[in-house]
Amino acid sequence: MTNPTESRSTPALPAWKVLLFTSVLLGVFAVILEVSAHFYLKATRGYDGEHLLQYAFDPYKNIVPTPNFVDTRGIQHNSMGFRRSAEISREKAPGTYRVFLMGASTAYGLGGLWTHIQDEFAVIPNDQTIDAYLEKSLQARFPDRKIEVINAAITSTWTHHNLIYLNQQVLSYDPDMILFLDGFNDFYWFDPSHNQFASYAYGEQSARIMGEPTFGALVFQNFWWLYRKSAFVHVMTREARKLGGLFSRPTRSPIDVDKDLANLQSVFARGPMTMIGRYVRMTSDAGVIPVEIHQPLLIMERGRKSLTGIEQQLFEYNVNSYRPNYEAMMQRAVPWVNDTLAKVVTRAGGHYIDATRIYGESQGQIFTDYCHLTPKGNELLAAYIEQRITPLIAADTIGANRAVTASATTSARASVPASGAVRQR
């Protein structure tokens, strides 16, 4: 006799139900991953729940520090994207001497990038940046004035961006002095075809998205959107980059120091040297004191007896990360750049500070990677700058007159009736 249960069969689910169930399951899984990544970023990277990136799109410079960005580990931007917790009014308060610090990631105070060697200085808090130390020391030096040192640096910026940023925003804040801390991003290119207006990283990203509408551009644009909006994609991308840094690069041909130094001199002359001369002149013409500062570089630190063990590891990684003969090239290129810029800046009406080898026998760790600094490094650099700009501030009669004028203007405004009506004679 046949068992009735043997003749029964489970009916197949309709395809639409399978698709619906699979979609719901994948959706739930995606939500779990996203929420997990959200809490992971909060716990490990200071995520404030709103800003995944420290920078945002800018139509003139491609990027600007994200307004109101907060990293709960100690980084904060104000509403204008300056690295400062306090807001800054365009109109200065009476008796204020206002200094802007411009430049790239070293000026900004970016943490160390080689976290596979050391992660202790992955974040440099707002109160341990160059501008913070400089403002404190200048305020002590000039107690009769209110000193503001405003960090308007932008990571990955090049010298032509300084020229744009001055016109776009900085000069409208009525600065008395502007410090331009540069010296790596666009200084040492030696490919004769290099074009600084087309070759910088964020310009290349914009070109990929806004250029030829290829399938690759579509994929990149969607990935870039996800990287900025999805905590999970953001985490996975960062981890992939970190893994990529662990693999050695393929063998590359050595730098021909004589030939490539000549190429560098040509590229530098039509690029950074020209841009620096232009923005120094423009700043000076606006009645503002321009000070160009050539930043410290780890590659120039061989032989410094006070190098720590970690710094020695960072130095060796720095040397090995670039093409053979890179150190020999930089040992010749940096002094040439210093001599050249000193003449260009002076001729344009500015002041020049060479800070490439200022640490001498300073104790403690200074560098976190090839050019970024520890809080100790920032503090020592701020002290070095302060010693050299103090006489300029003391002698700045224009800045002093501005303060008097601002005070007189404020007093005059106070005498006008609240209604704004002017009393008739």
DAMOJO-V438441 format. One record per residue. RES is the residue in three letters. SS is DSSP state (h for helix, s for strand, l for the rest). OMEGA is omega in radians with two decimals (none if undefined). D_LAST is the distance of its C-alpha to the last C-alpha in Angstrom with 1 decimal. Layout:
((RES SS OMEGA D_LAST) (RES SS OMEGA D_LAST))
//
This chain:
((MET l -3.08 123.3) (THR l 3.09 119.7) (ASN l -3.09 116.9) (PRO h -3.13 114.3) (THR h -3.13 111.4) (GLU h -3.10 112.7) (SER h 3.12 112.0) (ARG l 3.07 108.4) (SER l -3.14 105.6) (THR l -3.13 102.0) (PRO l 3.13 100.0) (ALA l 3.09 97.6) (LEU l 3.06 93.9) (PRO l -3.11 92.2) (ALA h -3.08 90.3) (TRP h 3.10 87.0) (LYS h 3.10 87.5) (VAL h 3.14 88.4) (LEU h 3.14 85.3) (LEU h -3.13 83.1) (PHE h 3.14 84.6) (THR h -3.14 84.2) (SER h 3.13 80.6) (VAL h -3.14 79.8) (LEU h 3.12 81.6) (LEU h 3.12 79.8) (GLY h 3.13 76.5) (VAL h 3.13 77.2) (PHE h 3.13 78.3) (ALA h 3.12 75.2) (VAL h 3.13 73.0) (ILE h 3.12 75.0) (LEU h -3.10 74.5) (GLU h 3.13 70.8) (VAL h 3.12 70.3) (SER h 3.12 72.5) (ALA h 3.11 70.6) (HIS h -3.13 67.3) (PHE h 3.09 68.5) (TYR h 3.13 70.1) (LEU h 3.11 66.9) (LYS h -3.07 65.1) (ALA h -3.00 67.8) (THR h -3.03 68.3) (ARG h 3.07 65.2) (GLY l -3.11 62.2) (TYR s -3.12 61.6) (ASP l 3.13 58.6) (GLY l -3.08 60.1) (GLU l -3.01 57.5) (HIS l 3.09 57.3) (LEU l -3.09 60.6) (LEU l 3.10 59.1) (GLN l -3.13 56.7) (TYR s -3.13 55.4) (ALA s -3.13 54.2) (PHE s 3.05 54.0) (ASP s -3.05 51.2) (PRO l -3.09 51.0) (TYR l -3.03 50.2) (LYS l -3.04 52.3) (ASN s 3.12 54.9) (ILE s 3.04 54.2) (VAL s 3.06 51.5) (PRO s -3.06 52.0) (THR l 3.09 51.9) (PRO l 3.11 48.6) (ASN l 3.09 49.1) (PHE l 3.08 52.7) (VAL s 2.89 54.5) (ASP s -2.99 57.9) (THR l 3.07 58.7) (ARG l 3.04 60.5) (GLY l -3.13 57.3) (ILE s 3.10 55.4) (GLN s 3.01 52.0) (HIS l 3.04 49.4) (ASN l -3.00 45.9) (SER l 3.11 44.4) (MET l 3.13 43.8) (GLY l 3.05 47.4) (PHE l 3.14 46.7) (ARG l -3.04 49.5) (ARG l 3.14 47.4) (SER l -3.11 47.2) (ALA l 3.05 43.5) (GLU l 3.12 40.8) (ILE l 3.08 38.7) (SER l 3.11 35.1) (ARG l 3.12 34.1) (GLU l -3.10 31.1) (LYS l 3.02 32.4) (ALA l 3.12 31.4) (PRO l 3.10 29.9) (GLY l -3.10 32.8) (THR s 2.99 35.2) (TYR s -2.97 37.8) (ARG s 3.12 39.2) (VAL s 3.03 42.7) (PHE s 3.00 44.4) (LEU s 3.11 48.2) (MET s -3.13 49.6) (GLY s -3.06 53.2) (ALA l -2.93 56.1) (SER h 3.09 58.2) (THR h 3.09 58.7) (ALA h 3.12 54.9) (TYR h -3.08 54.6) (GLY l -3.14 57.2) (LEU l 3.11 59.9) (GLY l -3.13 63.0) (GLY l -3.09 66.5) (LEU l -3.10 68.0) (TRP l -3.06 71.7) (THR l 3.07 72.2) (HIS l 3.04 75.9) (ILE l -3.13 76.1) (GLN l 3.11 73.5) (ASP l -3.08 71.1) (GLU l -3.08 69.7) (PHE l 3.12 66.4) (ALA l 3.11 66.0) (VAL l 3.02 62.5) (ILE l -3.08 60.1) (PRO l -3.12 57.4) (ASN h -3.07 53.7) (ASP h 3.12 53.8) (GLN h 3.10 56.6) (THR l -3.11 55.1) (ILE h -3.10 54.0) (ASP h -3.13 50.3) (ALA h 3.11 50.7) (TYR h -3.10 52.6) (LEU h 3.12 50.4) (GLU h -3.13 47.2) (LYS h -3.09 48.9) (SER h 3.11 50.1) (LEU h 3.11 46.8) (GLN h 3.08 44.9) (ALA h -3.14 47.4) (ARG h -3.11 47.0) (PHE l -3.06 43.1) (PRO l -3.13 42.3) (ASP l 3.12 38.8) (ARG l 2.98 37.9) (LYS s -3.10 38.3) (ILE s 3.02 41.0) (GLU s 2.99 41.6) (VAL s -2.97 44.7) (ILE s -3.12 44.8) (ASN s 3.11 48.1) (ALA l -3.14 47.6) (ALA l 3.13 51.3) (ILE l -3.13 53.4) (THR l 3.11 57.1) (SER l -3.13 59.2) (THR l 3.09 56.3) (TRP l -3.00 57.0) (THR h 3.12 55.0) (HIS h 3.05 53.8) (HIS h 3.06 52.3) (ASN h 3.14 50.1) (LEU h 3.12 48.7) (ILE h -3.05 48.0) (TYR h 3.08 46.5) (LEU h -3.13 44.1) (ASN h -3.05 42.7) (GLN h -2.97 43.0) (GLN l -2.87 41.3) (VAL h -3.09 41.5) (LEU h 3.13 39.0) (SER h 3.12 36.3) (TYR h 3.05 36.5) (ASP l 3.11 35.1) (PRO l 3.02 38.2) (ASP l -3.13 38.6) (MET s 3.06 42.4) (ILE s 3.07 44.9) (LEU s 3.10 48.6) (PHE s -3.14 51.0) (LEU s -3.09 54.3) (ASP s 3.02 57.0) (GLY l 3.06 60.5) (PHE l -2.89 63.0) (ASN l -3.11 62.2) (ASP l -3.07 62.1) (PHE l -2.87 63.2) (TYR l 3.04 67.0) (TRP l -3.12 68.1) (PHE l 2.97 70.9) (ASP l -3.07 72.0) (PRO l -3.12 71.3) (SER l -3.07 70.2) (HIS l 3.10 67.6) (ASN l -3.03 64.2) (GLN l 3.13 61.5) (PHE l -3.10 59.5) (ALA l -2.94 62.5) (SER l -3.09 64.6) (TYR l -2.89 62.5) (ALA h -3.05 63.7) (TYR h 3.03 60.9) (GLY h 3.11 60.7) (GLU h 3.10 64.4) (GLN h 3.13 64.0) (SER h -3.14 61.3) (ALA h 3.13 63.6) (ARG h -3.10 66.5) (ILE h -3.04 64.5) (MET h -3.10 62.6) (GLY l -3.11 65.3) (GLU l -3.07 68.6) (PRO l 3.13 69.3) (THR l 3.08 72.6) (PHE h 3.09 74.3) (GLY h 3.11 73.7) (ALA h 3.11 69.9) (LEU h 3.12 70.1) (VAL h -3.13 72.0) (PHE h -3.12 69.6) (GLN h 3.13 66.5) (ASN h 3.08 68.0) (PHE h -3.14 69.1) (TRP h 3.08 65.6) (TRP h -3.14 64.1) (LEU h 3.14 66.6) (TYR h -3.12 66.0) (ARG h -3.03 62.3) (LYS h -3.06 63.0) (SER l 3.10 66.4) (ALA h -3.11 66.9) (PHE h 3.12 70.7) (VAL h 3.12 70.4) (HIS h -3.13 67.9) (VAL h -3.10 70.4) (MET h 3.14 73.4) (THR h 3.13 71.6) (ARG h -3.13 70.6) (GLU h 3.11 74.1) (ALA h 3.09 75.6) (ARG h -3.13 73.4) (LYS h 3.10 74.5) (LEU h 3.13 78.1) (GLY h -3.14 77.6) (GLY l -3.12 76.5) (LEU l -3.09 79.9) (PHE l 3.13 81.9) (SER l 3.14 82.6) (ARG l 3.11 81.6) (PRO l 3.14 84.3) (THR l -3.12 85.4) (ARG l -3.10 83.0) (SER l -3.14 83.7) (PRO l 3.02 82.5) (ILE l 3.00 79.5) (ASP l -2.93 80.4) (VAL h -3.11 78.2) (ASP h -3.11 78.3) (LYS h -3.05 77.9) (ASP h 3.03 75.3) (LEU h 3.08 73.2) (ALA h 3.09 73.0) (ASN h 3.13 72.0) (LEU h -3.13 69.3) (GLN h 3.11 67.9) (SER h 3.14 67.5) (VAL h -3.12 66.0) (PHE h -3.10 63.6) (ALA h -3.11 62.4) (ARG h 3.14 61.5) (GLY l -3.05 60.1) (PRO h -3.10 58.5) (MET h 3.12 58.2) (THR h -3.12 56.3) (MET h -3.12 54.1) (ILE h 3.09 53.3) (GLY h -3.12 52.5) (ARG h -3.08 50.0) (TYR h 3.02 48.2) (VAL h 3.11 48.0) (ARG h -3.12 46.5) (MET h 3.12 44.0) (THR h 3.13 43.0) (SER h 3.13 42.7) (ASP h 3.12 40.7) (ALA l -3.13 38.2) (GLY l -3.13 37.7) (VAL l -3.13 39.9) (ILE s 3.08 43.1) (PRO s 3.10 46.2) (VAL s 3.10 49.3) (GLU s -3.09 52.5) (ILE s 3.08 55.2) (HIS s -2.95 58.8) (GLN l 3.06 60.0) (PRO l -3.14 63.2) (LEU l -3.12 66.3) (LEU h -3.07 69.5) (ILE h -3.14 71.7) (MET h -2.98 70.9) (GLU l 3.12 72.0) (ARG l 3.11 75.8) (GLY l 3.09 77.1) (ARG l -3.01 74.4) (LYS l -3.07 76.5) (SER l 3.06 74.1) (LEU l 3.10 74.3) (THR l 3.12 75.2) (GLY h 3.12 78.1) (ILE h 3.13 75.8) (GLU h 3.10 73.9) (GLN h 3.07 77.2) (GLN h 3.11 78.1) (LEU h -3.13 74.7) (PHE h -3.13 75.3) (GLU h 3.09 78.7) (TYR h 3.10 77.5) (ASN h -3.14 74.7) (VAL h -3.05 77.3) (ASN h -3.12 79.6) (SER h -3.09 77.1) (TYR l -3.14 76.5) (ARG l 3.07 78.9) (PRO l -3.11 81.4) (ASN l 3.14 79.9) (TYR h -3.12 76.4) (GLU h 3.12 76.0) (ALA h 3.10 77.4) (MET h -3.10 74.9) (MET h 3.12 71.9) (GLN h 3.08 73.1) (ARG h -3.05 72.8) (ALA h -3.06 69.8) (VAL h 3.09 67.4) (PRO h 3.11 67.6) (TRP h 3.12 67.2) (VAL h 3.14 64.1) (ASN h -3.13 62.6) (ASP h -3.11 63.2) (THR h -3.11 61.9) (LEU h 3.12 58.7) (ALA h 3.13 57.9) (LYS h -3.11 57.9) (VAL h -3.09 56.0) (VAL h 3.13 53.3) (THR h -3.14 52.9) (ARG h -3.12 52.8) (ALA l 3.09 50.1) (GLY l -3.13 47.8) (GLY l -3.14 48.7) (HIS s -3.05 50.8) (TYR s 3.08 54.2) (ILE s 3.05 56.1) (ASP s -3.13 59.8) (ALA l -3.04 60.5) (THR l -3.11 63.8) (ARG l -3.02 66.0) (ILE l -2.91 64.0) (TYR l 3.03 66.0) (GLY l -3.12 68.9) (GLU l 3.11 70.8) (SER l -3.10 68.2) (GLN l 3.12 70.1) (GLY l -3.09 69.9) (GLN l -3.11 69.4) (ILE l -3.04 66.7) (PHE s 3.04 67.4) (THR l 3.04 67.9) (ASP l -3.01 69.1) (TYR l -3.12 68.7) (CYS l -3.13 65.0) (HIS l -2.90 63.5) (LEU s 3.00 63.1) (THR l 3.03 63.8) (PRO h 3.09 61.1) (LYS h 3.11 62.7) (GLY h 3.10 62.4) (ASN h -3.11 58.8) (GLU h 3.14 58.1) (LEU h 3.10 59.9) (LEU h 3.09 58.2) (ALA h 3.13 54.7) (ALA h 3.12 55.7) (TYR h 3.12 56.9) (ILE h -3.09 53.6) (GLU h 3.13 51.5) (GLN h -3.05 53.3) (ARG h 3.13 52.6) (ILE h 3.13 48.9) (THR h 3.10 47.8) (PRO h 3.13 47.6) (LEU h 3.13 45.6) (ILE h -3.13 43.0) (ALA h -3.10 42.9) (ALA l -3.05 42.3) (ASP l 3.13 39.8) (THR h 3.12 36.7) (ILE h 3.11 35.1) (GLY h 3.12 35.6) (ALA h 3.12 34.2) (ASN h 3.09 31.1) (ARG h -3.13 30.7) (ALA h 3.12 30.9) (VAL h 3.14 28.2) (THR h 3.13 26.0) (ALA h 3.13 26.7) (SER h 3.14 25.9) (ALA h 3.12 22.5) (THR h 3.13 21.7) (THR h 3.13 22.8) (SER h 3.14 20.7) (ALA h 3.13 17.5) (ARG h -3.12 18.5) (ALA h -3.11 19.2) (SER h 3.11 15.6) (VAL l 3.13 14.4) (PRO l -3.06 15.0) (ALA l -3.12 18.5) (SER l -3.12 17.5) (GLY l -3.13 15.9) (ALA l 3.11 12.7) (VAL l -3.10 9.6) (ARG l 3.14 6.7) (GLN l 3.07 3.8) (ARG l none 0.0))
//
